[in-house]
Amino acid sequence: MNILGFSAYYHDSAACILSDGEIIAAAQEERFTRKKQDSCFPEHSIRYCLHEAGKRMDQIDEIVFYEKPLLKFERLLETYLAFAPGGFASFATAMPSWLKEKLFLKKTIEDEVAAHFGQFSAPIRFTEHHQSHAGSAFFPSPFEEAAILCLDGVGEWATTSAWSGRGSTITPLWEIRFPHSLGLLYSAITYYAGFKVNSGEYKVMGLAPYGRPTYMKTIYDNLVDLKPDGTFRLNMDYFDYCTGLTMTNERFHTLFGGPPRQPETHLTQKDMDLARSIQEVTEEIILRLCKALHKDTGASDLCLAGGVALNCVVNGKILRESPFRRLWIQPAAGDAGGAVGAALCSWHEFHKQPRKPKGGDSMKGCYLGPEFSNEEIALFLKKRGIPAEFMQNDTLFPTIARCIADEKVIGWFQGRMEYGPRALGARSIIGDARSPKMQSVMNLKIKFRESFRPFAPSVLRERVNEYFELDVDSPYMLLVADVQPKRRIPVREDQQKLWGIDLLNVPKSDVPAITHVDYSARIQTVHRETNPRYHRLIKEFEQISGYGLIVNTSFNVRGEPIVCTPEDAYRCFMRTEIDTLVLGNYVLQKNAQPQTSRDDSWKKEFELD
Ligand SMILES: [Fe+2]
């Protein structure tokens, strides 16, 4: 049985195909259309998934959409009525698209599928938004039984939901409903600190260690009424997302002493303190929720999904401080993951198919997207007249490991593209974690982004505990842990006065490129079973350098979706100061490429994130 799951029309459209319950392919639409978080009908992703599964649309048995449009409409309508007439502006903005297409979504989907893929007979089903998240968290997990916590901005009504997963069923336990939303609270501060909602939340998390939690009391006294069990209510007097077109209102701005920071302007200590405060509030709320959920369910393991589950600092805390023994997080925790969740919910819950968790999870390392063979790469290079050298594996791996040790920046393009927001060694830019200049080179000359943002390490699974205070799998870069104390460089007396961004240039460990100012790191463990080529590369690097880890950042520039094809990779290579590009077994050196005139106009192509 072939089930097509998809998410769309909000943000981050994606599609997935299950064949007899096995995830065959999954991809986000943005990677094909090159439009970040593209929310269109995922035509390209569906086409790719069908191709990978070797199926035509008329061979698909069922199509499942990741949320219920009528419930969502009900939420919009009721919110409007509750706040009427205040919310007319946002109501009037949202209504035309609802009345035209979203309210009759089943018809819209039928029309889109038929227009792009011809006749089909598959029924179209709908799962609830948080059901999709919960399904995506539990069904692919390695656990036979677990508690499930979903945290996001909002779908239909639920913003936080708790479930119990057992075998092939997930049972809802309780939920917190809109407008009381931890995701939207975090987004409100993100907006106020001058970052973009729905993508800038990572930046707030990255900025938090530079700040002090000085606004926590203000947040608890005015914005959030937090109960001992972690449930909460927001004081809507301070937020504008129910009635207006922005997140926060004048009262909020007065409370925090001024208007929101203008995007791209200088970051101040206040922004960093706000970031630290909201991060700590979020941690406290989630830890309380976890304790309550553990008590309710008696489960020893926890699964997480929803956009807030991408907050890997919180995840690390859950692992260390919550009563749960093990933790598994859906790597595509945001709405893109709803495509996988919806399809799996249908397979296990509607069709009552059993689930057989094996040792690892069933996400296949997240390498679920398109791949390009050496032959296809050769054809591309030849067509474009691009100079490149083919290397057999025995030469390729030591050569690239040597380049890394020589502080070169490498574009690493191998195998199937990752599903979800993280690059995990299939579409990655990599470098030497020991290099003191690597963080600023990568930030300023490669990614063209704010210099405070730290990079993540890819570390051999078998070595993770030598570098970090962590000894579990973290294949999806969703856990933060501290660098081992023996590797840390103590802050000198004259540096102790430094605060905020000035801390950035103080080396923190023997792997400074991946050590954040608070000695933490966002860790990806690399496993031979799921990515043998990446594992082999790091192993070769270890032989040269004695270090079994490298820096890994996503293969893109700021605001651009992660590269998908060799063409995308080459374009990014030529626009940045990446030294060497590896496409499969082909090695391209920057200094051997034809001179292209330096032109910054391309920076306008991608809207800043
Ligand atoms: Fe969501």
Boltz pocket constraint, residues with backbone or C-beta under 6 A from the ligand:
constraints:
  - pocket:
      binder: B
      contacts: [[A, 129], [A, 133], [A, 152], [A, 153], [A, 154], [A, 155], [A, 306], [A, 307], [A, 333], [A, 334], [A, 335]]
      max_distance: 6.0
